[in-house]
Amino acid sequence: MSHFSRRDFFKTSAGIAGAAALGGVVANPAAAQAKRSATDWVTLGDSGVQVTRLAFGTGTFGGRVQRELGQPEFTKLVRHAYDRGIRFFETAESYGGMHAMLGEALKGIPRDSYRLMTKMRLRPTEPVPATIDRFRKELNSEYFDIVLLHCVRTPDWSRTYEPLRDQFSELKVKKVMMSHGASCHGLMPIRQFPGNKWLDVALCRINHNGTRMDTIPSEGNTPGDVPEVSGHLAKVHAQGTGVLGMKLVGEGRFTSAEDRQKAVNYAFGLGSVDAVTMGFKNTAEVDEAIERVTRALNA
């Protein structure tokens, strides 16, 4: 699927013409376009689902940061991200009203121009099809590009939630969701991700120093095991599962620009992370994230 629009053509042509007018030489226009960007479209493993490398997350501290912006400011922020080229938006049932807020923010934007991921609680209070139908109404969308089991924590998650997985698979056949998977919270569950071919997409915590990353529950708030998680991600990616990174800036704990860049560099330097999601509270954070991801991709 091509995402290079007529408008993009004229922008590219104008840029090349401008360079020539200023005395620049564009010997190879294709090479000039070779620089990778945070807003490039990439395919998640074997899922066939294309997303931008950077996603707009709506779950900072359970969505509180985005919720407290209020609808008008949140809508402005979403539209700014969209205009900057971020076309991948992620949310969850448990983010306290963010379904409705995101649905309102995206209202009027062509549905085929962006990708949408949500996550479902592991203990739904209604049948899965009814839950997903409710999500569709809340987000004003006929379908989801990705739906995840939210926050798997136990080593037996795949067997325990097999009934949910089966219902997800049925909805995928009906094209209510284009792909399915799970978001991981802990070393015990991520150890079971390699070899699990049901996972079209895996959302996993990754950064350079383990802040807010995966540990064993008995170990308390110790830093996550970065080498172990990175090793699992390599295996998961190799099996054709699309890998999404989260907690990239330590859930906002990386207050120094140096740490934020190191985290982004590390994630994309692995070669097994297809795309990442970050939560934002203002346009400056959106712009910085695009710049840092693009810088890491071309380091």
N, C-alpha and C positions, 0 to 999 in steps of 0.2 A: 504494500500500500504506500503510495507516495504522499508525502505531506508538504511537497514543494508547491506552493500556490502561485497563482498569477502575480499576486502582490510581491511574493518573495522573488519572482523572476525579475520584476522591474527594479526591486531594491538592489539585487545583485548586479544587474546591468548598469544601474546608476552608479554603483560603487566602482565598478571597473572603468566606466567612462570618466568618473571623477578623478580616478587615479591617473588616467591618461592625460586629462586636461591639466593636471598639476605637474605633469612631466614625469609621472611614475611609469614604470614599465611592468605590465602584467604579462609575463612571458607564458604563463600557464594558468589560465583562469581556474581550472580544476584544482590545481595545487593550492591556489589561494583560498579555496573552500575546504581544504583538508583539515584545518584546525578543528579539533573536537570541542564540543560545547556542552554545558550543563543542560541546554535545552534541545539537544539532539534527540531524535527518536531512536530507541533501541528496542530490540525484541527480548522478552523475558524467557530465556531458555527455549524449550520446545513448545511453549504454550501458544505461540502465534500472536500473543498480545504485545502490542507496541506501546511504549510509554516514553515520556521524556526522562532523561537521566535524573533530573531533580524533581521531586514531588513536593507539593504543598501539603504539609501535615496539619491536622486540626486538633491534635490531642496533647498539646503541651500541658503537663500536669492535669491529665484527664480532661483536657479541653478548656480548663478554666481561663488560661491566658487568652485564647481566642474568644471565648464567650464574653469575657469582660470588656472586649472592644465594643460590644454592641453591634447590632445588625448593620447600620449604615457604614461604620468604620471597617467592619469585617468585610463587607461587600467591596468597598474601595480597595482593600488589601488584596482580595482574591482577584479583582479585575486588573490590578497593577501586575500581579504575578502572571496572569494570563497574557497581558499585553507584552510582558518581557519574554514570553515564550514558554513559561511553565504550563504544561497542559496535562498534568497528572495530579489528581487531588485524592487525598486519602483521609478517611474518617472511620468512625466506629459507633456501634450502638451505645456503648458505655461512655461516650464522651459528652453526655449530658446536654442534649439538644443540638449538637453540632450537625446532625443530619439535616434538620430543618434549616439551620442557618446557612449551611453550605448549599442546600438546594435553592434557597432564595438568592444567594450570591451568584449562582451560575444561571439563574433564570434568564432565558432569552439568548444564551450562547448556544450555537449549534452543538448538539450532543456528540456528533461524530468528530468534533474538533478537539475533544479532550477525553481523558481516561479517568475512570472513577473506581476507587477501591474502598470497600468497607469491611468491617469485621463483626462477627456475631458472637454473642456470649455462648459459653459452653453449656450452660443450663438454660435453654430457652423456655419461656413460659407458654409457648404456643407451637404448633407444628412448624417445621422449618419453612415449607412453602408460604405459610401465612406470614411468618416473620419477614421473609424476603419481599413479599408483596407489600408489607408495611414499609419496609425500607425504600422500595421503589416509589411509593407515594411521597414519603418524606423528602426524598432527593429528586423528585420530578424526573425520574429516569425509568425507561422501559426495561433496562438491563444494567448489569454491572460488569465491568471488565475483569474485576478480581473480587472474590469474596473469601475471607479467611476465617478459620476458627481462631478466636481471639485468645491469646495469652495461654498457650499450652505450657504446663509446668511439670508434668509427671513423666516418668520414663515409659509408662504404658498408655500414653495419650492416644496413640493410633488405634489400639484395640478398644480402649474405653469409649472413644467417640466414633466408633465405626458406624453406628446408626446415623449420626449426623453426616459423616463422610459420604455414606451411601445416598442420602438425600441431596447433598451438594452435587454429587455426580449426576443424579437424575435431572436436576435443574440445569446443569451444564449441557446435557443432551438437548434440553428444551431451549437452550440459548438465553435463559434468564440470567445466567452468569457465563462469562466466556472462559473463566479459569477459576481454580480454587486452590487453597493451601492453608497455611497456618502461620501465626506469629508466635515466636518462641521466647520464653522467659525462663531461662535456667539451663545449666549444663546437662542435667538429667534428660530433659526432652530433646535437646539439640543432638545428643549422642545417637538418637534414634532417627534423625533426619536422613543421613546417608542411607541409601537403599530403599527409601520410601518413595516409590514412583507415583503415588497418588498426589504428591505435592507438585502442582504446576508451578507454584510460587511459594517461596519461604521468606518471611520477614524476620530478620535477625538483628540483634544488637551488635554493633561493631564500632570501635574507635581505637586509637593508638595506645591508650594506657589503661583500658578496662573500666573507666568510670561508667557507672550504671550499666555494666555489662553482666554476663552470665556467670553465676557462681553456684555452689551447692548451698541450699537453704541453711544448713547447720553452720555454715561459715560466716553468716551474718553479712555485714556491709563491706566485706573485703572487696578489693578490685577484681573484676572479672578476669578469667583466664584467656587472655588475648591469643596466645599461640594455639591453644586447643580449639577455641571457637574458629579461628582462621583456618585451621586444618579441616574442620567439619565443613566449612563453607566451600572450600575447594572441592571436596567430594560431592557435595550437594549440587554445585554448579556443573561438575563434570557429568552428572547423571541426567542433565537436561532440565533441571529445575531452575526457574528464574530466581535470582537472589536479590532481595531488597535489603538495604542497610538502614537501621534506625539507631537512635541514641548517638548519632554521629558527633554531636557537640556536647555529649554528656548530659542531656536534658537541660541545657543552658548553663551547665557548671563550668564550661570552658570560657572564662571571662577574658582571657588574653587572646589577641588575634593570632599569636604564634601557635597556641594550642589548637585553635579552630582549624588553622591551615594544616597542621600536622595530622589532625584527625581525618580530614578530607583526603589528604595525600595518602595516608595509610590505607583507607578503605578502597580507594580506586587503584592503588598500587598493587593490591592483592591479585587483580585480574579475575576474581570470582564474584565481584559485586557488580550487578548490572545497573542498578539505580539506587538512589537513596531518598529518604524522606526527612524533611526538617519542618519544624513548626516556626511560625513567624508572628511577630506582634506589630511590626511596622515595615514600611517600604524599604528602609535602609537595610534591614536584615535580609529581605528578599534579594536586593541588589548585591549585597555582600556575598550571600550564598552562591548566587550565579557566578560571581567573579572567582570565588575560591574553588568551586568545583571545576570551572573551566581552566583555571590555572593548574590544578592538580592533574587534569587530563592531558595537559600539554607540557608537563614538567620533563 
